[in-house]
Amino acid sequence: MTKNYDPALTTNPHGPLYRVDKAIKTAQQRVDDAIEAKRYHTNHNLAQQVIKEAREGLRKAEQLRVLKIKELAQKTAEK
């Protein structure tokens, strides 16, 4: 369930987007783990709530990335 990002997620630890990209990868892993746990969990309501919270975290991380990209573009334009 991975999504393609434009620009692609960075793996360079010195890159300006590294922290937000790392947060996105972590959030994607949480969503995947929550979906996998739902398959084996007896309480599906609880599992569904965990999936919902994980997806909200992923959305927030993606929004932070968009804001960071805009911020970097603005700094570049000012120079």
C-alpha positions, 0 to 999 in steps of 0.5 A: 500500500505504498504511495509514490511521492513527488519528489521521491522520499529521500534516503540521504540523512543530510537532506532537508526532507529526511526527517519528514520522509522518515516520519512518512515511512514510519507511519506507512509501517504503522498502517501496514502493521495495523492491517496485518494485526487486524487479520489475527486480532479477535477484537475487530473494533479495536483493530479498526480504531488502530488502523484509523489512527495510523492512517490519520498519522500518515495523513499528518506526516504527508501534510507536513511534507507538503508544508516543508516542500513549500517552505524550501521552495519559498526559501529558494525563491527568496535567494 
